[in-house]
Amino acid sequence: PSWAALHEYLAQVLQQLPPEEAEELCSEVRRAVRLCDEASEISSVCRASESFRFEARLTSGLPASVVVCVLKRDGKTPLYNWSLSQMAERLDRMRDCYQVFTRMGDCELDMMDDPWTEVHPADIWARVRDLEVRLEDAQAQNLRLESHHARAVAWGVFLWQGTHSDHTLKIIFGAWLHVVTRQAQPLQHQAT
């Protein structure tokens, strides 16, 4: 399907190019057509309601280059133009979605991970800002926990320094020995 829209114009362009460049362009066009056809097939399964269609196109300037045009199924509404490398990367993600869709019957995607759409810069900025706020909150929580831990350790040291009696040391080390031996007992039972 993608080849039909491109065939006549490609023939005109190829006549204007040296043989090596013509062969290279033909190779790129064949690759683009394969990518577009596969993406259209996957989209008809995973995104049937959105009716995406992919077409390989040539730029009008010389030297001509291959681009992929993403259209609504009506073929009149262009949505995006992607380079071959962008299309290949997005098709890899579409394949992943297809695998999930065939196993689960659905493939929910975050807008940032959706290979069928381009994310608007304002949406990217909003996501980055949200992540920055979450990071700041997590760092503040971590600082509070570290401070609480440091105060608890300082209080324990303070209490211990104030009571250097032999009786207190025996109680502390006795409790420590009890904890260590209880932790070691399950290990001994597992080894036997």
C-alpha positions as CSV (number, residue, x, y, z in Angstrom):
1,P,0.0,0.0,0.0
2,S,2.8,2.5,0.8
3,W,4.6,1.7,-2.5
4,A,1.6,2.7,-4.7
5,A,1.7,6.3,-3.4
6,L,5.4,6.6,-4.1
7,H,6.1,4.7,-7.3
8,E,5.6,7.4,-10.0
9,Y,7.5,10.2,-8.3
10,L,10.3,7.8,-7.4
11,A,10.8,6.9,-11.1
12,Q,11.1,10.6,-12.0
13,V,13.7,11.2,-9.2
14,L,15.8,8.1,-10.1
15,Q,16.3,9.4,-13.7
16,Q,18.0,12.5,-12.3
17,L,20.5,10.6,-10.1
18,P,23.8,8.8,-10.8
19,P,23.5,5.0,-10.6
20,E,25.0,4.6,-7.1
21,E,22.8,7.3,-5.6
22,A,19.8,5.8,-7.4
23,E,20.5,2.4,-5.9
24,E,21.0,3.8,-2.4
25,L,17.7,5.8,-2.7
26,C,15.8,2.7,-3.9
27,S,17.2,0.7,-1.0
28,E,16.0,3.4,1.5
29,V,12.6,3.5,-0.2
30,R,12.2,-0.3,0.0
31,R,13.1,-0.2,3.7
32,A,10.7,2.6,4.4
33,V,7.9,0.8,2.6
34,R,8.5,-2.3,4.6
35,L,8.5,-0.3,7.9
36,C,5.4,1.6,6.9
37,D,3.4,-1.5,5.9
38,E,4.3,-3.3,9.1
39,A,3.5,-0.3,11.2
40,S,0.1,0.1,9.4
41,E,-0.7,-3.6,10.1
42,I,0.3,-3.4,13.8
43,S,-1.7,-0.2,14.1
44,S,-4.8,-1.8,12.6
45,V,-4.7,-4.3,15.5
46,C,-3.5,-2.2,18.5
47,R,-4.9,1.1,17.5
48,A,-7.9,0.2,15.3
49,S,-10.0,3.1,16.6
50,E,-7.4,5.7,15.8
51,S,-6.9,4.6,12.2
52,F,-3.2,5.4,11.7
53,R,-1.7,4.9,8.3
54,F,2.0,5.2,7.4
55,E,3.4,6.2,4.0
56,A,6.9,6.5,2.7
57,R,7.5,9.7,0.9
58,L,10.3,11.5,-0.9
59,T,11.3,15.1,-0.3
60,S,11.0,17.3,-3.3
61,G,14.5,18.8,-3.2
62,L,17.7,17.2,-4.7
63,P,19.1,15.1,-3.4
64,A,15.7,13.5,-2.4
65,S,15.5,11.8,0.9
66,V,13.0,9.4,2.3
67,V,10.6,10.4,5.1
68,V,7.7,8.6,6.7
69,C,4.4,10.5,6.9
70,V,2.0,9.4,9.6
71,L,-1.6,10.0,8.5
72,K,-5.1,9.4,9.8
73,R,-6.7,6.5,7.9
74,D,-8.5,8.9,5.6
75,G,-5.1,9.6,4.0
76,K,-5.8,13.4,4.0
77,T,-4.8,14.4,7.5
78,P,-1.0,14.3,8.0
79,L,0.0,14.1,11.7
80,Y,3.8,13.7,11.7
81,N,6.8,13.3,9.5
82,W,9.5,10.9,10.7
83,S,13.0,10.1,9.5
84,L,13.7,6.4,8.8
85,S,15.7,6.1,12.0
86,Q,12.8,7.5,14.0
87,M,10.3,5.2,12.2
88,A,12.5,2.1,12.9
89,E,12.8,3.0,16.6
90,R,9.1,3.6,16.9
91,L,8.3,0.4,15.0
92,D,10.4,-1.5,17.5
93,R,8.2,-0.1,20.3
94,M,5.0,-0.8,18.3
95,R,6.1,-4.5,18.0
96,D,6.5,-4.6,21.8
97,C,3.0,-3.1,22.2
98,Y,1.7,-5.7,19.7
99,Q,3.2,-8.5,21.8
100,V,1.6,-7.2,24.9
101,F,-1.7,-6.6,23.1
102,T,-1.9,-10.1,21.7
103,R,-1.2,-11.6,25.2
104,M,-3.3,-9.3,27.3
105,G,-5.9,-7.9,24.9
106,D,-4.8,-4.3,25.7
107,C,-1.7,-2.2,25.8
108,E,-2.0,0.9,28.0
109,L,0.9,3.3,27.5
110,D,2.1,6.4,29.1
111,M,2.0,9.3,26.6
112,M,5.8,9.5,26.8
113,D,6.2,5.9,25.8
114,D,3.5,5.9,23.1
115,P,5.2,5.1,19.7
116,W,2.2,6.3,17.7
117,T,2.3,9.9,18.9
118,E,4.7,12.7,19.3
119,V,4.7,14.4,22.7
120,H,4.2,18.1,22.8
121,P,7.1,20.0,24.4
122,A,4.7,21.5,27.0
123,D,3.7,18.0,28.1
124,I,7.4,17.1,28.4
125,W,8.1,20.2,30.4
126,A,5.1,19.4,32.7
127,R,6.4,15.9,33.3
128,V,9.9,17.0,34.0
129,R,8.6,19.6,36.5
130,D,6.4,17.0,38.2
131,L,9.5,14.7,38.5
132,E,11.6,17.5,39.9
133,V,8.9,18.2,42.6
134,R,8.8,14.5,43.5
135,L,12.6,14.4,43.7
136,E,12.6,17.4,46.0
137,D,10.0,15.9,48.2
138,A,11.9,12.6,48.4
139,Q,15.1,14.4,49.2
140,A,13.4,16.3,52.0
141,Q,11.9,13.1,53.4
142,N,15.3,11.5,53.3
143,L,16.9,14.4,55.1
144,R,14.2,14.2,57.8
145,L,14.9,10.5,58.2
146,E,18.6,10.9,58.4
147,S,18.2,13.7,61.0
148,H,15.9,11.5,63.0
149,H,18.4,8.6,62.9
150,A,21.3,10.9,63.9
151,R,19.3,12.2,66.9
152,A,18.4,8.7,67.9
153,V,22.0,7.5,67.8
154,A,23.2,10.6,69.6
155,W,20.6,10.1,72.3
156,G,21.7,6.4,72.7
157,V,25.3,7.4,73.0
158,F,24.4,10.1,75.5
159,L,22.5,7.6,77.7
160,W,25.3,5.1,77.4
161,Q,28.0,7.7,78.3
162,G,26.1,8.7,81.4
163,T,26.0,5.1,82.7
164,H,29.4,3.5,82.8
165,S,28.6,1.1,85.5
166,D,29.5,-2.5,85.1
167,H,26.0,-3.5,85.7
168,T,24.7,-1.4,82.8
169,L,27.4,-2.7,80.4
170,K,26.5,-6.3,81.4
171,I,22.9,-5.7,80.6
172,I,23.7,-4.0,77.2
173,F,26.1,-6.7,76.1
174,G,23.9,-9.5,77.5
175,A,21.0,-8.2,75.3
176,W,23.3,-7.9,72.3
177,L,24.5,-11.5,72.9
178,H,20.9,-12.7,73.1
179,V,20.0,-11.0,69.8
180,V,23.1,-12.4,68.0
181,T,22.5,-15.9,69.2
182,R,18.8,-15.9,68.3
183,Q,19.7,-14.7,64.8
184,A,22.4,-17.4,64.5
185,Q,20.1,-20.2,65.6
186,P,17.9,-20.3,62.4
187,L,21.1,-20.3,60.4
188,Q,22.4,-23.3,62.3
189,H,19.1,-25.2,61.9
190,Q,19.1,-24.5,58.1
191,A,22.7,-25.8,57.8
192,T,21.7,-29.1,59.4
